Amino acid sequence: MTEPISSPTSSRDGRGQVFLVVGVVLILVAIGVLIYVFTRGGDEGAAPTNDPVGLTTAPVAATDASDGDLIPLDDFGEAVVTITGPDGDTCTACLLLADADATRQQGLMEVTDPDLGGFDGMLFRYDAPVDGAFWMRNTRLPLSIAYLDDDGSFVSSTDMEPCPDSSSDADCPRYPADGPFTYAVEVPQGGLEEFLLVPGSTLKVDPGTCPLR
């Protein structure tokens, strides 16, 4: 038994339908290419955006430039502190605040902006005096740290270097305080004297948030 043969008319109709479908597909592809070209062209012409604080693990809060240049880190508070030097001079600093376990553990890890988003440094505050040491795992900036006791009196200070990613946890240096501390202040390395954080100084945490600069 043989298969039926289509008539010439039905063959022409079938070819016409095929051409119509192919034409529609080509039109859709062309439209898609044009949309892609215009979209990519707009992106390539725009200025690149950069994370203003260089943070890779903790996002940065969106800040309107008209509000000032302080850019807080998400989950971190802020604190105004007054430091009184051994000679009675005073200095006010605006610090990021780490006063919970999660933020104290995060600290300035992964931050690469030496200006710290406009803040002078970071204040670590504990509920009671603690003994311990800081380390620099995943910390990109060299820092200086000052430890202060429950009364805000200077305990000790030291410079800290980033721990290379290739180092094991055991090989990362620890930087302990000389005694129990309730506060610790981290600033870019070499900046403690600028804020009078030297032997004989005291620190007081002021109420309120940092003024915009």
PyMOL commands that set and color helices and strands:
alter all, ss='L'
color gray80, all
select helices_A, chain A and resi 8-45+65-67+101-106+116-118+169-171+193-195
alter helices_A, ss='H'
color red, helices_A
select strands_A, chain A and resi 77-84+90-98+121-130+133-135+143-148+154-160+174-176+181-188+202-206
alter strands_A, ss='S'
color yellow, strands_A
deselect
rebuild
show_as cartoon
